[in-house]
Amino acid sequence: MTTNLNSMDFLAHIFWSGIFFNRYKRLIWAIFFGVAPDIFSWGVFLVYRIFTLPSFFRPPVINDIPSWVFTLYGITHSLVVFSLVALIIYILKKGIPFFLFAWSIHIIIDIFTHSKFYLSTPFLWPISNWAFPGYSWANPRFMILNYSIIFFIYLWIFFRKER
């Protein structure tokens, strides 16, 4: 079995972060945290593949993906880990930067847009490996629906700002 290793879809996470945080003056930080779970899991694996695998341009066989990639994926896609980080930041800074919540939105989106049978989102890691039986974002119908919704929301945001 081969796989395309982007999660819900890197670009879609950027666009959804822009939607949720479009009125926020630190939008760039929200966009960064909106894609950070994929950067620090699959992005690290991508760099690893560039330097170690001769077949870089072919999708990897899922059984050939090193276990550390799934550990990184568990860490970066866990609401438990997010909550602990947010709590530590809250204790140290007496508040949580609003843009940090883009990370949790990424996880929530992935929970519902990853199939339980293929790269499911370990949102309770390390407590549990249970995964919600989501609908695969890679389904062409879902992709069309997702990008259509994104497009119309951006149109609405644009016209709202024009008034």
C-alpha positions as CSV (number, residue, x, y, z in Angstrom):
1,M,0.0,0.0,0.0
2,T,1.3,3.4,-0.9
3,T,0.4,6.8,0.5
4,N,0.4,10.5,-0.2
5,L,1.9,11.8,3.0
6,N,0.3,15.1,3.5
7,S,-2.3,15.1,6.2
8,M,-5.8,16.6,5.6
9,D,-4.0,18.7,3.0
10,F,-1.3,21.2,3.9
11,L,-2.8,24.0,1.8
12,A,-6.2,23.4,3.2
13,H,-4.8,23.8,6.7
14,I,-3.3,27.1,5.7
15,F,-6.6,28.3,4.3
16,W,-8.7,27.1,7.2
17,S,-6.2,28.9,9.6
18,G,-6.7,32.0,7.6
19,I,-10.4,31.7,7.9
20,F,-10.5,31.1,11.6
21,F,-7.9,33.8,12.4
22,N,-8.5,36.4,9.6
23,R,-9.3,39.2,12.0
24,Y,-6.3,38.4,14.2
25,K,-3.3,40.8,13.8
26,R,-0.8,37.9,14.2
27,L,-2.3,35.9,11.4
28,I,1.1,34.6,10.2
29,W,1.6,32.9,13.6
30,A,-1.9,31.3,13.4
31,I,-1.1,30.0,9.9
32,F,2.2,28.6,11.2
33,F,0.6,26.8,14.1
34,G,-2.2,25.7,11.8
35,V,0.3,23.7,9.7
36,A,2.9,23.0,12.5
37,P,1.6,19.5,13.3
38,D,2.3,18.4,9.7
39,I,5.6,20.3,9.5
40,F,7.0,18.7,12.6
41,S,5.8,15.2,11.7
42,W,5.6,14.6,7.9
43,G,7.8,17.6,7.1
44,V,10.6,16.0,9.2
45,F,10.0,12.7,7.3
46,L,10.1,14.5,4.0
47,V,13.6,16.0,4.8
48,Y,14.7,12.6,6.0
49,R,13.5,11.0,2.7
50,I,15.3,13.6,0.6
51,F,18.7,12.7,2.2
52,T,18.2,9.0,2.7
53,L,16.0,7.4,0.1
54,P,16.9,7.1,-3.6
55,S,13.2,6.8,-4.5
56,F,12.2,10.2,-3.0
57,F,9.7,11.1,-5.7
58,R,7.7,7.9,-5.3
59,P,5.1,7.6,-2.5
60,P,6.6,5.5,0.3
61,V,5.1,2.2,1.3
62,I,3.4,2.7,4.6
63,N,5.2,-0.3,6.2
64,D,8.6,1.4,5.3
65,I,7.8,4.6,7.2
66,P,10.0,4.6,10.3
67,S,8.2,4.3,13.6
68,W,9.6,7.6,14.8
69,V,7.5,9.4,12.2
70,F,4.3,7.9,13.8
71,T,5.6,9.0,17.2
72,L,6.1,12.6,15.9
73,Y,2.7,12.4,14.3
74,G,1.2,11.2,17.7
75,I,2.9,14.1,19.6
76,T,1.9,16.8,17.1
77,H,-1.6,15.6,16.5
78,S,-2.6,15.0,20.2
79,L,-5.1,17.2,22.0
80,V,-3.5,15.8,25.2
81,V,-0.1,17.2,24.2
82,F,-1.7,20.4,23.0
83,S,-3.5,20.8,26.3
84,L,-0.3,20.2,28.3
85,V,1.7,22.7,26.2
86,A,-1.2,25.3,26.5
87,L,-1.3,24.7,30.3
88,I,2.5,25.2,30.6
89,I,2.3,28.4,28.5
90,Y,-0.6,29.6,30.6
91,I,1.3,29.0,33.9
92,L,4.5,30.7,32.6
93,K,2.9,33.6,30.7
94,K,-0.4,34.0,32.6
95,G,-2.2,33.6,29.3
96,I,-2.3,31.6,26.1
97,P,-1.6,33.4,22.8
98,F,-4.7,33.2,20.6
99,F,-2.7,31.9,17.6
100,L,-1.8,28.8,19.5
101,F,-5.4,27.5,19.1
102,A,-4.7,27.0,15.4
103,W,-2.8,23.9,16.4
104,S,-5.9,22.5,18.1
105,I,-8.1,23.4,15.1
106,H,-5.7,21.5,12.9
107,I,-6.1,18.4,15.1
108,I,-9.9,18.7,15.2
109,I,-10.0,19.0,11.4
110,D,-7.8,15.9,11.1
111,I,-9.9,13.9,13.5
112,F,-12.9,14.1,11.2
113,T,-11.0,14.0,7.9
114,H,-8.8,11.0,8.3
115,S,-10.1,7.5,7.9
116,K,-9.7,5.2,10.9
117,F,-8.1,2.7,8.5
118,Y,-5.5,5.0,7.0
119,L,-3.3,7.5,9.0
120,S,-5.9,8.1,11.6
121,T,-5.4,11.0,14.0
122,P,-4.1,9.9,17.4
123,F,-5.8,12.8,19.2
124,L,-5.6,11.1,22.6
125,W,-2.0,10.1,22.4
126,P,-0.2,9.0,24.6
127,I,-3.3,8.0,26.7
128,S,-5.0,6.0,23.9
129,N,-4.5,5.0,20.3
130,W,-8.3,5.1,19.7
131,A,-9.1,7.0,16.5
132,F,-12.4,8.4,15.3
133,P,-13.6,6.7,12.1
134,G,-13.5,9.9,10.0
135,Y,-14.1,10.5,6.4
136,S,-11.0,10.6,4.2
137,W,-10.0,14.0,3.0
138,A,-8.4,12.4,0.0
139,N,-11.8,11.4,-1.5
140,P,-12.2,13.6,-4.6
141,R,-15.8,14.5,-3.6
142,F,-14.6,15.7,-0.2
143,M,-11.7,17.7,-1.8
144,I,-14.1,19.5,-4.1
145,L,-16.5,20.2,-1.2
146,N,-13.7,21.3,1.1
147,Y,-12.1,23.8,-1.4
148,S,-15.5,25.0,-2.5
149,I,-16.4,25.9,1.1
150,I,-13.0,27.5,1.5
151,F,-13.5,29.6,-1.6
152,F,-17.0,30.8,-0.7
153,I,-15.9,31.7,2.9
154,Y,-13.0,33.7,1.5
155,L,-15.4,35.5,-0.9
156,W,-17.6,36.3,2.1
157,I,-14.6,37.5,4.1
158,F,-13.5,39.7,1.2
159,F,-16.9,41.3,0.6
160,R,-17.4,41.8,4.3
161,K,-14.2,43.7,4.5
162,E,-15.1,45.8,1.5
163,R,-18.1,47.2,3.2
